[in-house]
Amino acid sequence: MGVIETPLEFKVGFSAARMFKALIIESYTLLPEMMPTAIKKYELLHGDGGVGSIAQTTFHDDSVNGECIIKIIIDYHTKGDAELKEEEIKAIKDQALGFYTVIEEYLLAHPDVCV
């Protein structure tokens, strides 16, 4: 199994606290609601949702309060000798950016959510 690490960084139009609340604290209800055609299930596997918790997002196969910068690292763990091509990594990064764009648009359109 190989591990490929790729960084992703972008700015959103609200605070880090609000994004954290949407992505971590209230994600179990918000993410499937925001992206029902993309997210099949989101569940907490370990912990209480705070630091050190582990959550799992299952995707469908086809699927202004300040600002913050989102920095994530995506680790790909391939099976066997499988390799990811650069264009596949770019497509996955584009999907991740689209994922956060949907969250940003939803939170901007619903200023009373995750405040």
TIRO-2110 file (N, C-alpha, C; in Angstrom, 1 decimal):
// TIRO-2110
0.9, -1.2, 0.0, N, 1, A
0.0, 0.0, 0.0, CA, 1, A
0.9, 1.2, 0.0, C, 1, A
0.6, 2.2, -0.8, N, 2, A
1.3, 3.4, -0.9, CA, 2, A
0.5, 4.5, -0.2, C, 2, A
1.2, 5.6, 0.2, N, 3, A
0.5, 6.7, 0.8, CA, 3, A
0.9, 8.0, 0.0, C, 3, A
-0.1, 8.7, -0.5, N, 4, A
0.2, 9.9, -1.3, CA, 4, A
-0.4, 11.0, -0.5, C, 4, A
0.3, 12.1, -0.2, N, 5, A
-0.1, 13.2, 0.6, CA, 5, A
-0.2, 14.4, -0.3, C, 5, A
-1.3, 15.1, -0.3, N, 6, A
-1.5, 16.3, -1.1, CA, 6, A
-2.2, 17.4, -0.3, C, 6, A
-1.6, 18.6, -0.2, N, 7, A
-2.2, 19.7, 0.5, CA, 7, A
-3.2, 20.4, -0.3, C, 7, A
-4.1, 21.1, 0.4, N, 8, A
-5.2, 21.9, -0.2, CA, 8, A
-5.4, 23.1, 0.7, C, 8, A
-5.5, 24.3, 0.1, N, 9, A
-5.7, 25.5, 0.9, CA, 9, A
-6.6, 26.4, 0.2, C, 9, A
-7.5, 27.1, 0.9, N, 10, A
-8.4, 28.1, 0.2, CA, 10, A
-9.1, 28.9, 1.3, C, 10, A
-9.6, 30.1, 0.9, N, 11, A
-10.2, 31.0, 1.9, CA, 11, A
-11.7, 30.9, 1.7, C, 11, A
-12.4, 31.0, 2.9, N, 12, A
-13.9, 31.1, 2.9, CA, 12, A
-14.3, 32.4, 3.6, C, 12, A
-15.6, 32.8, 3.4, N, 13, A
-16.0, 34.1, 3.8, CA, 13, A
-16.6, 34.1, 5.2, C, 13, A
-16.2, 33.3, 6.2, N, 14, A
-16.6, 33.3, 7.5, CA, 14, A
-15.6, 32.7, 8.4, C, 14, A
-15.8, 32.8, 9.7, N, 15, A
-14.8, 32.4, 10.7, CA, 15, A
-14.5, 30.9, 10.8, C, 15, A
-13.3, 30.6, 11.2, N, 16, A
-12.9, 29.3, 11.4, CA, 16, A
-13.8, 28.5, 12.4, C, 16, A
-14.2, 29.3, 13.4, N, 17, A
-15.1, 28.6, 14.4, CA, 17, A
-16.4, 28.2, 13.8, C, 17, A
-17.0, 29.0, 12.9, N, 18, A
-18.2, 28.6, 12.3, CA, 18, A
-18.0, 27.4, 11.3, C, 18, A
-16.9, 27.4, 10.6, N, 19, A
-16.6, 26.2, 9.7, CA, 19, A
-16.4, 25.0, 10.5, C, 19, A
-15.7, 25.1, 11.7, N, 20, A
-15.4, 24.0, 12.5, CA, 20, A
-16.7, 23.4, 13.1, C, 20, A
-17.6, 24.3, 13.5, N, 21, A
-18.9, 23.9, 14.0, CA, 21, A
-19.7, 23.1, 12.9, C, 21, A
-19.7, 23.7, 11.7, N, 22, A
-20.4, 23.0, 10.6, CA, 22, A
-19.8, 21.7, 10.2, C, 22, A
-18.5, 21.6, 10.1, N, 23, A
-17.8, 20.4, 9.7, CA, 23, A
-17.7, 19.4, 10.7, C, 23, A
-17.6, 19.8, 12.0, N, 24, A
-17.3, 18.8, 13.0, CA, 24, A
-18.4, 18.6, 14.0, C, 24, A
-18.8, 19.7, 14.7, N, 25, A
-19.8, 19.6, 15.7, CA, 25, A
-21.2, 19.2, 15.2, C, 25, A
-21.6, 19.9, 14.1, N, 26, A
-23.0, 19.6, 13.6, CA, 26, A
-23.0, 18.9, 12.3, C, 26, A
-21.9, 18.4, 11.9, N, 27, A
-21.7, 17.8, 10.6, CA, 27, A
-22.6, 16.6, 10.3, C, 27, A
-23.0, 15.9, 11.4, N, 28, A
-23.8, 14.6, 11.3, CA, 28, A
-25.1, 14.9, 10.7, C, 28, A
-25.7, 16.1, 11.0, N, 29, A
-27.0, 16.5, 10.4, CA, 29, A
-26.8, 17.4, 9.2, C, 29, A
-25.8, 18.3, 9.3, N, 30, A
-25.7, 19.3, 8.2, CA, 30, A
-25.2, 18.8, 6.9, C, 30, A
-24.2, 18.0, 6.9, N, 31, A
-23.5, 17.6, 5.7, CA, 31, A
-24.5, 16.8, 4.8, C, 31, A
-25.2, 15.8, 5.3, N, 32, A
-26.2, 15.1, 4.4, CA, 32, A
-27.3, 16.0, 3.9, C, 32, A
-27.6, 17.0, 4.7, N, 33, A
-28.7, 18.0, 4.3, CA, 33, A
-28.2, 18.9, 3.2, C, 33, A
-26.9, 19.4, 3.4, N, 34, A
-26.3, 20.3, 2.4, CA, 34, A
-26.0, 19.6, 1.1, C, 34, A
-25.6, 18.4, 1.1, N, 35, A
-25.2, 17.7, -0.1, CA, 35, A
-25.8, 16.3, -0.2, C, 35, A
-27.1, 16.2, -0.3, N, 36, A
-27.8, 14.9, -0.2, CA, 36, A
-27.4, 14.0, -1.4, C, 36, A
-27.0, 14.5, -2.5, N, 37, A
-26.7, 13.7, -3.7, CA, 37, A
-25.2, 13.3, -3.6, C, 37, A
-24.4, 13.9, -2.8, N, 38, A
-23.0, 13.5, -2.6, CA, 38, A
-22.7, 12.7, -1.4, C, 38, A
-23.3, 13.0, -0.3, N, 39, A
-23.0, 12.3, 1.0, CA, 39, A
-24.1, 11.3, 1.3, C, 39, A
-23.7, 10.1, 1.4, N, 40, A
-24.6, 9.0, 1.7, CA, 40, A
-24.8, 8.9, 3.3, C, 40, A
-23.7, 9.0, 4.0, N, 41, A
-23.7, 8.8, 5.5, CA, 41, A
-22.5, 9.5, 6.1, C, 41, A
-22.7, 10.1, 7.2, N, 42, A
-21.6, 10.7, 8.0, CA, 42, A
-21.8, 10.2, 9.4, C, 42, A
-20.8, 9.6, 10.0, N, 43, A
-20.9, 9.1, 11.3, CA, 43, A
-19.6, 9.3, 12.1, C, 43, A
-19.8, 9.4, 13.4, N, 44, A
-18.7, 9.5, 14.3, CA, 44, A
-18.3, 8.1, 14.7, C, 44, A
-17.0, 7.8, 14.5, N, 45, A
-16.5, 6.5, 14.8, CA, 45, A
-15.8, 6.4, 16.2, C, 45, A
-15.2, 7.5, 16.6, N, 46, A
-14.5, 7.5, 17.8, CA, 46, A
-14.5, 8.9, 18.4, C, 46, A
-14.7, 9.0, 19.7, N, 47, A
-14.6, 10.3, 20.4, CA, 47, A
-15.9, 11.0, 20.4, C, 47, A
-15.9, 12.2, 20.9, N, 48, A
-17.1, 13.0, 21.1, CA, 48, A
-17.3, 14.1, 20.1, C, 48, A
-16.5, 14.1, 19.0, N, 49, A
-16.6, 15.2, 18.0, CA, 49, A
-15.5, 16.2, 18.2, C, 49, A
-14.8, 16.2, 19.3, N, 50, A
-13.7, 17.1, 19.6, CA, 50, A
-12.4, 16.7, 19.0, C, 50, A
-11.3, 17.3, 19.5, N, 51, A
-10.0, 16.9, 19.1, CA, 51, A
-9.7, 15.5, 19.3, C, 51, A
-9.1, 14.8, 18.3, N, 52, A
-8.8, 13.4, 18.4, CA, 52, A
-9.9, 12.5, 17.9, C, 52, A
-11.1, 13.0, 17.7, N, 53, A
-12.2, 12.2, 17.2, CA, 53, A
-12.0, 11.7, 15.8, C, 53, A
-12.6, 10.6, 15.4, N, 54, A
-12.5, 10.1, 14.1, CA, 54, A
-13.9, 10.0, 13.5, C, 54, A
-14.1, 10.6, 12.4, N, 55, A
-15.4, 10.5, 11.7, CA, 55, A
-15.3, 9.9, 10.3, C, 55, A
-16.3, 9.3, 9.8, N, 56, A
-16.3, 8.7, 8.5, CA, 56, A
-17.4, 9.3, 7.7, C, 56, A
-17.0, 9.7, 6.5, N, 57, A
-18.0, 10.2, 5.5, CA, 57, A
-18.1, 9.2, 4.4, C, 57, A
-19.3, 8.8, 4.1, N, 58, A
-19.5, 7.8, 3.0, CA, 58, A
-20.2, 8.6, 1.9, C, 58, A
-19.5, 8.7, 0.8, N, 59, A
-20.0, 9.4, -0.4, CA, 59, A
-20.8, 8.5, -1.3, C, 59, A
-21.8, 9.1, -2.0, N, 60, A
-22.5, 8.3, -3.1, CA, 60, A
-21.4, 8.2, -4.2, C, 60, A
-21.5, 7.1, -4.9, N, 61, A
-20.6, 6.9, -6.0, CA, 61, A
-20.6, 8.0, -7.0, C, 61, A
-21.7, 8.6, -7.3, N, 62, A
-21.8, 9.7, -8.3, CA, 62, A
-21.8, 11.0, -7.6, C, 62, A
-21.4, 10.9, -6.7, N, 63, A
-21.7, 12.2, -6.0, CA, 63, A
-20.8, 13.5, -5.9, C, 63, A
-21.0, 36.6, 6.3, N, 64, A
-19.7, 37.3, 6.4, CA, 64, A
-19.5, 37.7, 7.9, C, 64, A
-18.8, 36.7, 8.6, N, 65, A
-18.4, 36.8, 10.0, CA, 65, A
-16.9, 36.8, 10.1, C, 65, A
-16.2, 37.3, 9.1, N, 66, A
-14.8, 37.2, 9.1, CA, 66, A
-14.4, 36.2, 8.0, C, 66, A
-13.2, 35.8, 8.1, N, 67, A
-12.7, 34.9, 7.1, CA, 67, A
-11.8, 33.9, 7.8, C, 67, A
-11.6, 32.7, 7.1, N, 68, A
-10.6, 31.8, 7.6, CA, 68, A
-10.0, 31.1, 6.4, C, 68, A
-8.9, 30.5, 6.6, N, 69, A
-8.2, 29.7, 5.5, CA, 69, A
-8.3, 28.3, 5.9, C, 69, A
-8.8, 27.4, 5.0, N, 70, A
-8.9, 26.0, 5.2, CA, 70, A
-7.7, 25.3, 4.7, C, 70, A
-7.0, 24.6, 5.6, N, 71, A
-5.9, 23.8, 5.2, CA, 71, A
-6.1, 22.4, 5.6, C, 71, A
-6.1, 21.5, 4.6, N, 72, A
-6.3, 20.1, 4.8, CA, 72, A
-5.2, 19.3, 4.1, C, 72, A
-4.9, 18.2, 4.6, N, 73, A
-4.0, 17.3, 3.9, CA, 73, A
-4.8, 16.0, 3.6, C, 73, A
-4.8, 15.6, 2.4, N, 74, A
-5.5, 14.4, 2.0, CA, 74, A
-4.5, 13.3, 1.8, C, 74, A
-4.6, 12.2, 2.6, N, 75, A
-3.8, 11.1, 2.5, CA, 75, A
-4.5, 10.0, 1.7, C, 75, A
-3.9, 9.5, 0.7, N, 76, A
-4.4, 8.4, -0.1, CA, 76, A
-3.7, 7.1, 0.3, C, 76, A
-4.4, 6.1, 0.7, N, 77, A
-3.8, 4.8, 1.0, CA, 77, A
-4.3, 3.9, -0.1, C, 77, A
-3.4, 3.5, -1.0, N, 78, A
-3.8, 2.7, -2.1, CA, 78, A
-3.7, 1.2, -1.7, C, 78, A
-4.5, 0.4, -2.3, N, 79, A
-4.4, -1.0, -2.1, CA, 79, A
-3.4, -1.7, -3.0, C, 79, A
-2.6, -2.6, -2.5, N, 80, A
-1.6, -3.3, -3.3, CA, 80, A
-0.7, -2.4, -4.0, C, 80, A
-0.5, -2.6, -5.2, N, 81, A
0.5, -1.8, -6.0, CA, 81, A
-0.2, -0.7, -6.8, C, 81, A
-1.5, -0.4, -6.4, N, 82, A
-2.3, 0.6, -7.2, CA, 82, A
-1.6, 2.0, -7.0, C, 82, A
-1.6, 2.7, -8.1, N, 83, A
-1.0, 4.1, -8.1, CA, 83, A
-2.1, 5.1, -8.6, C, 83, A
-2.0, 6.3, -8.1, N, 84, A
-2.9, 7.4, -8.5, CA, 84, A
-2.1, 8.2, -9.5, C, 84, A
-2.7, 8.6, -10.6, N, 85, A
-2.1, 9.4, -11.6, CA, 85, A
-2.4, 10.9, -11.1, C, 85, A
-1.5, 11.8, -11.6, N, 86, A
-1.7, 13.2, -11.3, CA, 86, A
-3.1, 13.7, -11.6, C, 86, A
-3.6, 13.3, -12.8, N, 87, A
-4.9, 13.8, -13.1, CA, 87, A
-6.0, 13.3, -12.2, C, 87, A
-5.8, 12.1, -11.6, N, 88, A
-6.8, 11.6, -10.7, CA, 88, A
-6.7, 12.4, -9.4, C, 88, A
-5.5, 12.7, -8.9, N, 89, A
-5.3, 13.5, -7.7, CA, 89, A
-5.9, 14.9, -7.9, C, 89, A
-5.7, 15.5, -9.1, N, 90, A
-6.3, 16.8, -9.4, CA, 90, A
-7.8, 16.7, -9.3, C, 90, A
-8.4, 15.7, -9.9, N, 91, A
-9.9, 15.5, -9.9, CA, 91, A
-10.4, 15.4, -8.4, C, 91, A
-9.7, 14.6, -7.6, N, 92, A
-10.1, 14.5, -6.2, CA, 92, A
-10.0, 15.8, -5.5, C, 92, A
-8.9, 16.5, -5.7, N, 93, A
-8.7, 17.9, -5.1, CA, 93, A
-9.8, 18.8, -5.5, C, 93, A
-10.2, 18.7, -6.8, N, 94, A
-11.3, 19.6, -7.3, CA, 94, A
-12.6, 19.2, -6.6, C, 94, A
-12.8, 17.9, -6.4, N, 95, A
-14.0, 17.5, -5.7, CA, 95, A
-14.0, 18.0, -4.3, C, 95, A
-12.9, 17.9, -3.6, N, 96, A
-12.8, 18.4, -2.2, CA, 96, A
-13.1, 19.9, -2.2, C, 96, A
-12.6, 20.7, -3.1, N, 97, A
-12.8, 22.1, -3.2, CA, 97, A
-14.3, 22.3, -3.4, C, 97, A
-14.9, 21.6, -4.3, N, 98, A
-16.3, 21.7, -4.5, CA, 98, A
-17.1, 21.4, -3.3, C, 98, A
-16.7, 20.4, -2.5, N, 99, A
-17.3, 20.0, -1.2, CA, 99, A
-17.4, 21.2, -0.3, C, 99, A
-16.2, 21.9, -0.1, N, 100, A
-16.1, 23.0, 0.8, CA, 100, A
-16.8, 24.2, 0.2, C, 100, A
-16.9, 24.4, -1.1, N, 101, A
-17.6, 25.5, -1.7, CA, 101, A
-19.1, 25.3, -1.4, C, 101, A
-19.7, 24.1, -1.4, N, 102, A
-21.1, 23.9, -1.1, CA, 102, A
-21.3, 24.3, 0.3, C, 102, A
-20.4, 23.9, 1.2, N, 103, A
-20.6, 24.3, 2.7, CA, 103, A
-20.6, 25.8, 2.8, C, 103, A
-19.6, 26.4, 2.2, N, 104, A
-19.5, 27.9, 2.2, CA, 104, A
-20.8, 28.6, 1.8, C, 104, A
-21.3, 28.1, 0.6, N, 105, A
-22.5, 28.7, 0.0, CA, 105, A
-23.7, 28.5, 1.0, C, 105, A
-23.8, 27.3, 1.6, N, 106, A
-24.9, 27.0, 2.5, CA, 106, A
-24.8, 27.9, 3.7, C, 106, A
-23.6, 28.0, 4.3, N, 107, A
-23.5, 28.8, 5.5, CA, 107, A
-23.7, 30.3, 5.3, C, 107, A
-23.2, 30.8, 4.1, N, 108, A
-23.5, 32.2, 3.8, CA, 108, A
-24.9, 32.5, 3.5, C, 108, A
-25.7, 31.5, 2.9, N, 109, A
-27.1, 31.7, 2.7, CA, 109, A
-27.9, 31.5, 3.9, C, 109, A
-27.4, 30.8, 4.9, N, 110, A
-28.1, 30.6, 6.2, CA, 110, A
-27.3, 31.1, 7.4, C, 110, A
-27.3, 32.4, 7.6, N, 111, A
-26.4, 33.0, 8.6, CA, 111, A
-26.8, 32.6, 10.0, C, 111, A
-27.9, 32.0, 10.2, N, 112, A
-28.3, 31.6, 11.6, CA, 112, A
-27.9, 30.2, 11.9, C, 112, A
-27.2, 29.4, 11.0, N, 113, A
-26.8, 28.1, 11.2, CA, 113, A
-25.3, 28.1, 11.6, C, 113, A
-25.0, 27.3, 12.7, N, 114, A
-23.7, 27.1, 13.2, CA, 114, A
-23.0, 28.4, 13.7, C, 114, A
-23.8, 29.2, 14.3, N, 115, A
-23.2, 30.5, 14.9, CA, 115, A
-22.9, 30.3, 16.4, C, 115, A
END
